[in-house]
Amino acid sequence: MILDSEADARAWIEASFASAPDQWTRLDRFADMLVAENARQNLIAASTIPTIWVRHIADSAQLLSFDRDGEGLWMDLGSGPGLPGLVIAILGSRPMMLVESRKRRCDFLRAVVAELDLKHVDVVEAPLERVETQPAATISARAFAPLDRLIDLSARFSTESTLWLLPKGRNAVKELALLPQPWQRMFHVEQSRTDAESQILVGRGQIGAKQRGKR
């Protein structure tokens, strides 16, 4: 089912993930802060504000459908305004690392984390190349880099059990087909719930040095 209205998006999130009142309070506050900050810096397209629950909140929350019982560190790369990372953090309690290199966006992320009292969220202001290597249970990236570069840069954080959740819009199949064969075999394509033409690449496993060399 494609979510095509704000009411549908809110109902689906409530039925699937958010049953506690404090989660709704935080989601509503995050949406308000996102819209307010968007007047100061370009975080989301202005045309998407009237459908913020479909285009951004539900679009982020849907990643939990593929990692409902996950544990361990979740790394959100190029987190920008906290999509999907902050939405995931509001709906769960596992450690979340938001990696973002732009200072103004990190300032916004830190403001949201403080306002919503998200103690399990760490904002890392640095290019991914400078982030300390550590194992990630889940890696997400909504609009970070072309797929091959994304995987190459984040490979050192992966383990045999790492789950990759990579929304790729309408180019998912095309980008996947351009990957080296060992990488392609790790992933499959899932339909987005928020756009009939968008897809999500879901993968499992570790990208090793030998795989990175096979182009």
C-alpha positions in Angstrom: 0.0 0.0 0.0 1.4 3.4 -1.0 0.8 6.1 1.6 -0.7 9.0 -0.4 -2.1 11.3 2.3 -0.9 12.9 5.6 -3.6 11.1 7.5 -2.6 7.7 6.0 1.0 8.3 6.9 0.2 9.2 10.5 -2.1 6.2 10.8 0.4 3.8 9.4 3.2 5.1 11.7 0.9 4.8 14.7 -0.2 1.2 13.8 3.3 0.1 12.9 5.7 1.8 15.3 4.5 4.6 17.5 2.1 3.6 20.3 3.4 5.8 23.1 2.2 9.4 23.5 5.8 10.7 24.0 6.7 9.4 20.6 4.0 11.4 19.0 5.0 14.5 20.9 8.5 14.2 19.7 7.5 13.4 16.1 5.3 16.5 16.0 7.9 18.7 17.6 10.6 17.4 15.2 8.3 18.2 12.2 7.7 21.7 13.5 11.4 22.3 14.1 12.2 21.0 10.6 9.8 23.4 9.0 11.0 26.3 11.1 14.6 25.7 10.4 13.9 25.2 6.7 13.2 28.9 6.5 16.8 29.6 7.6 18.6 26.8 5.7 17.6 24.5 2.9 16.9 21.2 4.6 14.0 19.9 2.5 12.3 21.1 -0.6 9.7 23.7 0.2 7.2 22.0 -2.0 7.3 18.9 0.3 6.3 20.8 3.4 2.5 20.3 2.9 3.2 16.5 2.7 6.0 16.3 5.3 4.5 13.3 7.0 4.4 11.3 3.8 7.6 12.6 2.1 9.9 12.7 5.1 8.5 11.3 8.4 6.9 8.1 7.0 9.5 7.8 4.3 12.1 7.6 7.1 10.1 5.4 9.5 9.5 2.8 6.8 13.2 1.7 7.2 12.2 0.2 10.6 10.1 -2.3 8.7 13.3 -4.0 7.6 15.0 -3.8 11.0 12.2 -4.2 13.5 14.2 -6.3 16.1 17.6 -4.9 15.4 20.2 -4.1 18.1 23.5 -2.3 18.2 24.7 0.9 16.6 22.7 2.4 13.8 24.8 4.8 11.6 22.9 7.3 9.5 25.3 8.7 6.9 24.9 12.2 5.5 22.1 12.7 7.9 21.4 16.3 6.9 18.2 17.3 8.7 18.0 14.0 10.5 16.3 12.0 7.9 16.0 9.1 8.4 18.1 9.1 11.6 16.1 11.3 13.9 12.8 9.7 13.0 14.3 6.2 13.7 15.8 7.5 17.0 12.4 8.9 18.1 10.7 5.6 17.4 13.4 3.4 19.0 16.0 3.4 21.7 19.1 1.8 20.2 22.3 3.9 19.8 22.1 6.2 16.8 25.0 8.0 15.2 24.2 10.9 12.9 27.1 11.6 10.6 27.0 15.0 8.9 29.9 17.2 7.7 28.0 20.6 7.4 28.2 22.7 10.6 24.8 24.4 10.3 23.0 21.1 9.8 24.9 19.6 12.8 23.8 22.6 14.8 20.2 21.9 13.9 20.6 18.2 14.7 22.1 18.9 18.1 19.3 21.4 18.8 16.7 18.7 18.1 18.5 16.1 20.1 18.6 18.4 23.1 15.0 19.6 22.7 13.7 16.1 22.4 16.0 14.6 25.1 17.3 11.9 22.8 20.2 10.7 24.9 20.9 7.7 22.7 21.8 9.9 19.7 25.3 11.1 18.9 25.9 13.8 16.3 29.3 13.5 14.6 30.3 16.6 12.7 32.9 15.3 10.2 33.3 13.9 6.8 32.8 10.1 6.9 36.4 9.6 6.0 37.4 11.1 9.3 35.0 9.1 11.5 36.6 6.5 13.7 36.1 3.0 12.4 33.7 1.0 14.5 31.2 -1.8 13.8 27.7 -0.8 12.8 24.7 -3.1 13.1 22.8 -1.0 10.6 23.9 1.6 8.0 21.4 3.9 6.4 21.9 6.8 4.0 19.0 8.7 2.3 20.8 11.2 0.1 24.5 10.8 0.8 26.4 9.8 -2.4 26.2 7.6 -5.5 25.8 4.0 -4.4 29.3 2.7 -5.4 31.0 5.6 -3.5 28.6 5.3 -0.5 29.5 1.6 -0.1 33.2 2.1 -0.6 33.3 4.9 2.0 31.2 3.0 4.6 32.6 -0.5 4.0 35.0 -0.3 7.0 32.0 0.0 9.4 30.4 -3.2 8.1 30.5 -6.7 9.6 29.1 -10.0 8.4 25.8 -9.1 10.0 25.5 -5.4 9.1 22.2 -4.4 7.6 22.3 -1.9 4.8 19.1 0.3 4.3 19.6 2.6 1.4 16.6 4.5 -0.1 17.6 5.2 -3.7 14.4 6.7 -5.2 13.8 5.9 -8.9 17.5 5.0 -9.6 17.8 2.0 -7.3 17.9 -0.7 -9.9 20.1 1.3 -12.2 22.6 2.1 -9.5 22.6 -1.5 -8.2 23.4 -2.8 -11.7 26.5 -0.6 -11.9 28.0 -2.2 -8.8 30.7 -4.9 -8.9 29.1 -8.4 -8.8 30.1 -9.2 -5.2 28.3 -6.1 -4.0 25.2 -6.7 -6.2 24.7 -10.1 -4.6 24.4 -8.6 -1.2 21.4 -6.5 -2.0 17.8 -6.8 -3.0 15.2 -4.1 -4.0 12.2 -3.2 -1.9 9.3 -1.0 -2.9 8.9 2.3 -1.0 5.7 2.9 0.9 5.7 6.6 0.1 6.3 6.7 -3.7 5.2 4.1 -6.2 8.3 4.9 -8.3 10.8 4.8 -5.5 12.7 1.9 -4.1 15.0 0.9 -1.2 18.1 -1.2 -1.5 18.3 -3.7 1.4 21.5 -5.7 2.0 23.2 -7.8 4.5 26.9 -8.4 5.1 30.4 -7.1 5.1 32.3 -5.3 2.3 35.9 -6.4 2.5 39.1 -5.1 0.9 39.1 -7.9 -1.7 35.5 -7.0 -2.7 36.3 -3.3 -3.0 39.1 -4.2 -5.4 36.8 -6.1 -7.8 35.5 -3.4 -10.2 
